[in-house]
Amino acid sequence: MPDAIDRMVIEELREIMEEGFSELLAVFLADSARQYQALDGDWRAGRQDGLHKLAHSLKGCCSNIGAIECASIAAGMERAARAGDWGRFPEQMAAFDSALQRAHDDLRDLV
């Protein structure tokens, strides 16, 4: 299984952020979990109108920290939500959940 995060991005962030690196990771861990919970909650409640915005936000959040698998899956969810293509959305949600857990596990080791 490939790494859940891009190590080069992490090293660049560590160099740029210096002492703030751990805080950056902690913010990502909290924000990405909160954003995913909002997306999942809206999906389960049948509130599909804003799902593309939530998926877009997750894509950016994950991309910025180097969680490339998460960003890729979120991009697919964003495209599906914009197109109203809900057939694969549950599968994408499950894939994102797994990828986010792996990314969180990898990043927690760095905090």
C-alpha positions as a printed Julia matrix, in Angstrom:
111×3 Matrix{Float64}:
   0.0    0.0     0.0
   1.45   3.41   -0.93
   2.07   6.06    1.7
  -1.05   7.98    2.67
   0.92  11.23    2.61
   3.52  12.75    0.34
   6.71  12.81    2.41
   8.23  15.59    0.29
   5.29  17.88    1.06
   5.61  17.05    4.76
   9.33  17.83    4.78
   8.75  21.14    2.96
   6.06  22.06    5.48
   8.33  21.08    8.38
  11.06  23.33    6.99
   8.73  26.28    6.37
   6.7   26.01    9.57
   9.58  25.15   11.92
   8.14  25.27   15.47
   4.61  25.63   14.1
   4.74  22.3    12.26
   3.16  20.26   15.04
   0.37  22.8    15.41
  -0.24  22.71   11.65
  -0.61  18.94   11.77
  -2.94  19.14   14.78
  -5.12  21.67   12.96
  -5.27  19.44    9.89
  -6.19  16.4    11.96
  -9.05  18.27   13.63
 -10.28  20.16   10.55
 -10.21  17.23    8.16
 -12.11  15.05   10.64
 -14.7   17.83   11.18
 -15.1   18.43    7.45
 -15.51  14.73    6.72
 -18.09  14.4     9.49
 -20.04  17.31    7.96
 -19.88  15.69    4.51
 -20.91  12.3     5.87
 -23.7   13.82    7.96
 -25.14  15.75    5.03
 -24.92  12.69    2.78
 -26.67  10.46    5.3
 -29.36  13.1     5.89
 -30.0   13.43    2.14
 -28.75  17.02    2.0
 -26.98  16.8    -1.34
 -27.02  20.47   -2.33
 -23.74  21.48   -0.67
 -21.81  18.24   -0.94
 -19.65  19.51   -3.8
 -18.51  22.44   -1.63
 -17.66  20.18    1.29
 -15.79  17.77   -0.99
 -13.93  20.71   -2.57
 -12.91  21.97    0.86
 -11.67  18.52    1.86
  -9.73  18.23   -1.39
  -7.89  21.48   -0.7
  -7.28  20.71    2.96
  -5.82  17.3     2.12
  -3.82  18.54   -0.83
  -2.19  21.28    1.25
  -0.86  18.8     3.82
   0.21  16.18    1.28
  -2.59  13.66    1.87
  -2.62  12.87   -1.84
  -4.86   9.81   -1.8
  -7.47  11.71    0.21
  -7.25  14.71   -2.12
  -7.72  12.48   -5.16
 -10.78  10.75   -3.72
 -12.25  14.08   -2.59
 -11.78  15.42   -6.13
 -13.79  12.48   -7.44
 -16.52  13.12   -4.87
 -16.59  16.78   -5.85
 -16.99  15.9    -9.55
 -19.72  13.36   -8.77
 -21.6   15.81   -6.54
 -21.44  18.6    -9.13
 -22.79  16.21  -11.77
 -25.44  14.74   -9.47
 -23.9   11.31  -10.04
 -24.75   9.68   -6.73
 -24.3    6.03   -7.74
 -20.67   5.74   -6.65
 -20.83   8.31   -3.87
 -21.19   5.77   -1.02
 -18.18   3.85   -2.37
 -16.19   7.08   -2.62
 -17.16   8.03    0.94
 -15.96   4.67    2.24
 -12.7    4.97    0.29
 -12.16   8.49    1.62
 -12.84   7.39    5.19
 -10.2    4.63    4.91
  -7.67   6.94    3.25
  -8.24   9.64    5.86
  -7.68   7.16    8.66
  -4.38   6.09    7.09
  -3.31   9.72    6.59
  -4.25  10.57   10.17
  -2.29   7.57   11.47
   0.79   8.61    9.49
   0.53  12.25   10.55
  -0.11  11.52   14.24
   3.28   9.82   14.3
   4.84  13.16   13.29
   3.1   15.41   15.83
